[in-house]
Amino acid sequence: MAKLIRGISEDGGVLFCALDSTEIVREAERIHKPSAVVSAALGRLLTAASMMGVMLKSEQDSVTLRVKGGGPAGLLIAVSDGSGNVRGYVENPTVHLPSRADGKLDVGGVVGRDGTLSVVKDLGLKEPYVGQVPLVSGEIAEDITAYYAASEQTPTVCALGVLVDRDLSILAAGGYLAQLLPGADEADIDRLEKNIASMPSVTTLLREGGTPQSMMEQVLSGLAPQCLMEKDVCYRCTCSRARTERMLLSLKTSELEELAADGKPIEVCCQFCDKKYRIDAAALLQSRKEAASQEK
């Protein structure tokens, strides 16, 4: 399980969330088998989505992050429920790119920078909230920061990191969000800026034994941080046979008849967890006809 913490400064001026998402990103790597640079990109997006999910008002709410930057990885998606459990998908997981001049993985290059970050929040209302901003760098953290500034008018600092070993295993992954609330004064802002400037990278901190709690203590040093919540979160897919059957039943009768014509089961593969469902289209068609006759 991954460890997540939420906290706030003593005077209520700074809200904080941090996550050690190493286990989440390891599960994503097991399912999607991406290249190192794609692991870093998807892992960062999963980490951000989990933190944004747990900041929603209800556990029944959800948030979906979609990044389409024109890079070779194609579309990246991460979906989190209101508890912070998250799942993700990348269109082209095995793309390779050379490292940047500084030796770091070229996440911005594989994601692309000519596109958008879309944030869809399902809050149980008639229509979901949709926010969209142009990508700043494709490095994900800067793009999340830009989203909060443009769409929610909330000054936010986002830091994300994924460290991938030579054998493509995930050594460390995590991140944090720090947001200025209306109660923040200039002293809070100055202190926060100095603290963040002196912070090591997220993956360096985690590899040296750091935790979400120690991230909060460093980022909010001097602001007397108080823990609001600490919990376990995980990579969790919500697919099921029943959901898959309902999806197929949403097709037109003519489309179901076409699928049932060859007499073979339909194989449906979940893009988030790679689980495969074999569905009898003829049986679904028969159940639809029986339900229609009972309604008459």
QUIQUI-V616763 format. One record per run of one state. SS is the DSSP state (H for helix, E for strand, L for the rest). FROM is the first residue (numbers start at 1). LEN is the number of residues. If there is no record, write none. Layout:
ss: [SS	SS]
from: [FROM	FROM]
len: [LEN	LEN]
//
This chain:
ss: [L	E	L	E	L	H	L	H	L	E	L	E	L	E	L	H	L	E	L	E	L	H	L	E	L	E	L	H	L	H	L	H	L	E	L	E	L	H	L	H	L	E	L	E	L	H	L]
from: [1	2	9	14	21	22	33	36	55	62	69	76	82	86	91	107	112	116	123	129	135	141	152	156	165	170	181	186	198	202	208	212	220	226	234	235	236	241	250	253	261	266	270	276	280	281	296]
len: [1	7	5	7	1	11	3	19	7	7	7	6	4	5	16	5	4	7	6	6	6	11	4	9	5	11	5	12	4	6	4	8	6	8	1	1	5	9	3	8	5	4	6	4	1	15	1]
//
